[in-house]
Every structure is written in C-alpha cells, then in structure tokens.
Amino acid sequence: MTKIDTPLLSAINSLQTARPNMRNMLEELSQLLHADGSWSRAEIFQAGEILLDRKNAFSIKGLWPSPPLMITATLDDAVGQGLTIIHLFSQLAGVDVKPLGLMQSPKKIIDACRQSLPDILGMTILQFHSEETLCDMAESLPSQTQIVVGGPIFKTFSQKELDGKGYQVIDNVRYFLDFLLDLD
C-alpha cells in the first residue's frame, strides 16, 4: 500500500510515540475518528497498520491479560473488506481472532461457535435474507457470544428496528474501537 500523509496519520505518528499504552492509543484513535468522520478507508487502514507495527516493535500488550476470542465469517460477502478491518483492529487491541472465512454456512458458523465458545462473533452482512438468517442463528449460539455485525443493509434499518435483534451493529471503525474498549 502506498503511504499517504494526512492529518490523521500525522496525529497517529505522534500518538504512537507519546502513548506507548494500547488502551491510551486506542482511546485517542477513537477520539480522532469521532472528531472528524471524513477519513478514507485507506487512511484508517494505514493508521491501524502504523499502530500495529508500533505495537509489535515495542512489544506493547493488548487490552486484556487474557484476550477475548472472536470468530469472524460472512454469510453472503465474497470479498470481506469489513472483515479485513475487523481483523486489523482486533489484532491491534489484542483480541484472539479465529477467521472462518467468506461465504460460510450458518451451520458451520454455529458449530464453530459451539465448539470454541467465542466471546464475540464478528460478521459482515450484505443481503436482507442473510440478516434474517443471522437472527435465526443468534438463538443457537452460546449465551456468552456477543454478535457484532456491519454491512450496508443496516443503514436501511432504524434503531427501533434493530433493538432486540440479538446482535449489535457496528458500522465503522470508531464504533468498533469503542466496542473493544468497553469489553470487560
């Protein structure tokens, strides 16, 4: 990826030297992303890569002494751009990620969750019928597994329609960071 220089990346570069603590770095990144929602996907991805490089170079610990487990998959997404972002920022935070892959069957996802007992199931959903399948799947997952999901179809739902669905919509990196920072 070609390196780009933007105000976000300049701020990230100062963040990584001033705050070698992962919680502080992620909180400040979240604040930067909340302050200006106009950052491109490439800028956000590059910011994550910069922080991950710094984390690895300086052996900075993740957010938890015992990291949560996240299984990721898609039901109907053959490209998985959302999962790429989930994987990067989960790795940065210190989540143990087990990718199942793209275009997985509900049975395979449910079986993997029952076997591994993940704390989180992260998914991207593109089609309305897959959202209905996800609602059905939620009833079969282990009770401790939180479902986080993103995808363009969720922009068509009101918050009232999403309440009580059994999953949490996280439609951008800043909300995903907030979700991770709030995990106990």
C-alpha positions in Angstrom: 0.0 0.0 0.0 1.3 3.5 -0.9 2.0 5.6 2.2 -0.2 8.7 2.3 0.4 11.6 4.6 -2.8 13.2 6.2 -3.6 14.9 9.4 -4.9 11.6 10.8 -1.6 9.9 10.1 0.4 12.8 11.5 -1.7 12.5 14.7 -1.2 8.7 14.7 2.6 9.2 14.5 2.6 11.5 17.5 0.2 9.1 19.3 2.5 6.2 18.9 5.5 7.9 20.5 3.7 9.8 23.2 1.5 7.0 24.5 3.0 3.5 24.4 0.0 2.1 26.2 -2.5 0.3 24.0 -5.6 1.5 25.8 -4.5 5.1 25.6 -3.6 4.7 21.9 -6.9 3.2 21.0 -8.9 5.8 23.1 -7.1 8.6 21.3 -7.5 7.0 17.9 -11.3 6.6 18.6 -11.4 10.3 19.6 -9.6 11.3 16.4 -12.1 9.3 14.4 -15.1 10.7 16.2 -13.8 14.2 15.8 -13.8 14.0 12.0 -15.7 11.3 10.2 -14.3 12.2 6.8 -11.3 9.9 6.9 -11.0 7.5 4.0 -10.9 3.7 4.4 -7.2 3.8 3.2 -6.3 6.3 5.8 -7.9 4.4 8.6 -6.4 1.1 7.5 -2.9 2.7 7.2 -3.4 4.2 10.7 -4.1 0.7 12.0 -1.1 -0.7 10.3 1.1 2.0 11.7 -0.1 1.3 15.3 0.2 -2.4 14.8 3.8 -2.0 13.6 4.5 0.1 16.7 2.7 -2.5 19.0 4.9 -5.3 17.6 8.2 -3.3 17.6 7.8 -2.3 21.2 6.0 -5.4 22.5 3.1 -3.3 23.6 0.5 -5.5 25.3 -3.1 -5.7 24.2 -6.1 -4.5 26.3 -6.6 -7.7 28.3 -4.4 -10.1 30.3 -6.5 -12.9 28.9 -7.7 -11.8 25.4 -11.2 -12.4 24.3 -11.8 -14.9 21.4 -13.5 -13.6 18.2 -14.7 -15.8 15.4 -15.3 -14.0 12.1 -17.2 -15.0 9.0 -19.5 -13.9 6.3 -22.7 -15.5 5.1 -23.0 -13.6 1.8 -19.9 -11.5 1.3 -17.3 -12.9 -1.1 -14.9 -10.0 -0.7 -14.8 -9.4 3.1 -13.5 -5.8 3.2 -15.2 -5.3 6.5 -13.5 -8.4 8.0 -10.1 -7.1 6.9 -10.7 -4.0 9.0 -12.1 -6.1 11.9 -9.1 -8.4 11.8 -6.6 -5.5 11.8 -8.1 -3.5 14.7 -8.9 -6.7 16.7 -5.2 -7.7 16.4 -4.2 -4.3 17.4 -6.4 -4.4 20.5 -5.1 -7.9 21.4 -8.2 -10.0 20.5 -7.6 -13.6 19.6 -9.2 -13.9 16.2 -10.2 -17.1 14.5 -11.3 -16.4 10.9 -13.7 -19.0 9.4 -13.7 -17.3 6.1 -16.0 -15.9 3.5 -19.4 -17.3 2.4 -19.8 -19.7 5.3 -22.9 -21.7 6.0 -25.0 -20.9 9.1 -24.3 -24.4 10.3 -20.6 -24.1 10.1 -20.6 -20.8 12.0 -22.9 -22.2 14.7 -20.8 -25.3 15.0 -17.6 -23.3 15.3 -19.1 -21.1 18.0 -20.4 -24.1 20.0 -17.0 -25.7 19.8 -14.8 -22.7 20.5 -17.2 -20.7 22.8 -16.1 -17.3 21.5 -16.7 -14.1 23.3 -17.5 -12.4 20.0 -18.8 -13.4 16.6 -17.9 -10.7 14.1 -19.7 -10.7 10.7 -20.4 -8.6 7.7 -23.8 -8.9 6.1 -24.8 -7.7 2.6 -28.2 -9.1 1.9 -31.5 -8.8 3.7 -32.1 -12.6 3.7 -28.8 -13.0 5.5 -29.9 -10.6 8.2 -32.9 -12.9 8.7 -30.6 -15.9 8.9 -28.4 -14.1 11.4 -31.4 -13.5 13.6 -32.2 -17.2 13.5 -28.6 -18.2 14.1 -28.4 -15.9 17.2 -30.8 -18.2 19.0 -28.4 -21.2 18.5 -25.2 -19.5 19.6 -23.6 -19.9 23.1 -25.1 -17.4 25.5 -21.8 -15.6 26.2 -21.2 -14.9 22.5 -21.8 -11.3 21.5 -22.6 -10.8 17.9 -21.2 -7.7 16.2 -22.1 -7.1 12.6 -21.7 -4.5 9.9 -22.7 -4.0 6.3 -24.6 -1.7 4.1 -28.0 -3.2 4.7 -28.0 -1.9 8.3 -28.2 1.7 7.1 -31.7 0.9 6.0 -32.9 -0.1 9.5 -34.0 2.4 12.1 -32.6 2.0 15.6 -36.0 0.9 16.8 -35.9 -1.9 14.2 -32.5 -3.1 15.4 -33.3 -3.1 19.1 -33.7 -6.6 20.5 -32.3 -8.3 17.4 -29.6 -10.3 19.3 -26.7 -8.5 17.6 -25.0 -5.2 17.7 -24.5 -3.2 14.6 -21.1 -1.6 14.4 -20.9 0.2 11.1 -17.4 1.9 11.3 -14.0 1.6 12.9 -14.6 4.2 15.6 -17.6 2.3 16.9 -15.7 -0.9 16.7 -12.9 0.6 18.8 -15.4 1.8 21.3 -16.9 -1.7 21.5 -13.5 -3.2 22.1 -12.6 -0.6 24.7 -15.8 -1.3 26.6 -15.3 -5.1 26.7 -14.6 -6.5 30.1 
